[in-house]
């Protein structure tokens, strides 16, 4: 009896195995038939081929730039080229097979690492430390000094290149004003500020923004690009041809930008149209090629959100919550490098007179 039962089980197992094998063969044959009958010029196949061709051409170009770059000024351009390649992946993610997306993102990650390595070679990093605590807590307008210090959170890993260009650094609870009119400053940096208000008047070629907390930044047009990283609870009024935002939290952006804004590793961001006013801003916008509103402030690309639905990391700022027009009321006193708003001077002078009385 036991032998008969074993024989019966063996027969059943063999039948199941045979049935399973036949099913696999049918599925394989069906798949092969689809492959043979698929037209090589079908829309899906053509779109994927076109993407791969553009992607590979761009990668070769970036590799060549990384290989030949010897001037640190070229690094920002390479960074934006990598960003464009990343944007290409995001725009085509809906039609690409998952393995193509993974492969493309891995390639982009490798290119970023190569850029970081090149940056370390061309721009050796300096040790960063804070020595003294600020003694004044009241808001004031003054010329930035290199020995003023600010206590800020520890710096996280940066993907951008914040060079030793002219700028505003290491300030707390201050109103800071820079007038670019009549100057030849190409790049400008705003870095390591806490609870400050910054007013930048006139045009500059590039703007670097790094490590800000509870700040308000009002800036005239930037002819080229804005690179921003590690900002928190801030308000920005900016105009530029390109802007990329990384590691930002709970901040509002009033933008005029020629290309789509790019965000990455960010959340709680809100966007609205540019709203800055000061005497001569129309001429500055025209000189920077930003006199026309493109509407791109509302076309944000989130490179960490490749799905077809709206990214949860940004939204359009409701009209009832917008600040309205921001008028800097610039009637400036020009010093060799810096300008101070008369309104601020008059306010501070009134405070001094009240104290002395």
Long-range contacts (C-beta under 8 A, 24 or more apart in sequence): 44-95, 47-92, 47-95, 48-95, 48-96, 48-97, 48-100, 51-88, 51-92, 51-95, 51-96, 51-100, 52-100, 54-88, 55-85, 55-88, 55-89, 55-104, 55-107, 58-84, 58-85, 58-88, 59-85, 59-107, 59-111, 62-111, 63-111, 66-111, 66-114, 66-115, 66-118, 69-118, 69-122, 70-122, 71-122, 72-119, 72-122, 72-123, 72-161, 72-163, 75-115, 75-118, 75-119, 75-122, 75-123, 75-161, 76-161, 76-206, 76-225, 76-227, 78-115, 79-115, 79-159, 79-160, 79-161, 79-227, 80-225, 80-242, 80-244, 82-108, 82-111, 82-112, 82-115, 83-244, 83-262, 83-303, 85-111, 86-303, 87-260, 87-262, 87-301, 87-303, 89-306, 90-301, 90-303, 90-306, 93-306, 94-308, 101-306, 112-159, 116-159, 119-161, 123-161, 123-163, 128-155, 130-170, 134-172, 134-173, 136-173, 137-172, 137-173, 138-173, 139-173, 139-174, 139-175, 139-197, 140-173, 140-174, 140-175, 140-348, 141-174, 141-175, 141-176, 141-177, 141-340, 141-341, 141-344, 141-345, 141-348, 142-174, 142-176, 143-335, 143-338, 144-168, 144-169, 144-170, 144-171, 144-176, 146-170, 148-172, 150-192, 150-193, 150-194, 151-194, 152-192, 152-194, 152-211, 152-213, 153-211, 153-213, 155-211, 155-230, 156-230, 156-247, 158-210, 158-229, 158-230, 159-229, 159-246, 160-208, 160-210, 160-227, 160-229, 160-244, 160-246, 161-208, 161-227, 162-189, 162-191, 162-208, 162-210, 162-227, 162-229, 163-187, 163-189, 163-208, 165-189, 165-208, 167-191, 167-208, 168-193, 168-196, 168-198, 169-193, 171-196, 172-196, 175-199, 175-344, 177-201, 177-332, 177-338, 177-339, 177-340, 177-341, 177-344, 178-338, 178-339, 179-330, 179-332, 179-334, 179-338, 179-339, 180-204, 180-220, 181-280, 182-334, 183-337, 190-217, 199-328, 199-341, 201-278, 201-328, 201-330, 201-332, 201-339, 202-284, 203-284, 203-287, 203-288, 207-238, 207-240, 209-236, 218-276, 218-326, 218-328, 219-276, 220-276, 220-278, 220-281, 220-284, 221-256, 221-281, 221-284, 221-285, 221-287, 221-288, 221-290, 222-288, 223-287, 223-288, 223-289, 235-323, 237-274, 237-275, 237-276, 237-326, 238-274, 239-274, 239-276, 239-285, 239-288, 239-290, 240-290, 241-288, 241-289, 241-290, 245-269, 252-317, 253-297, 254-297, 254-322, 254-323, 254-326, 255-296, 255-297, 256-285, 256-290, 256-293, 256-294, 256-297, 257-294, 257-296, 257-297, 258-289, 258-290, 258-294, 258-296, 259-296, 260-296, 260-299, 260-300, 260-301, 261-296, 261-297, 261-299, 261-300, 261-301, 262-300, 262-301, 262-303, 263-300, 263-301, 263-302, 263-303, 263-304, 263-313, 263-314, 264-302, 264-303, 264-304, 265-304, 266-302, 266-304, 266-313, 266-314, 267-312, 267-313, 268-313, 269-300, 269-313, 269-314, 269-315, 270-314, 270-315, 270-316, 270-317, 271-297, 271-298, 271-300, 271-314, 271-315, 271-316, 271-317, 272-297, 272-316, 272-317, 272-322, 273-297, 275-322, 275-323, 275-324, 275-325, 275-326, 276-325, 276-326, 276-328, 277-325, 277-326, 277-327, 277-328, 278-327, 278-328, 278-329, 278-330, 279-330, 279-331
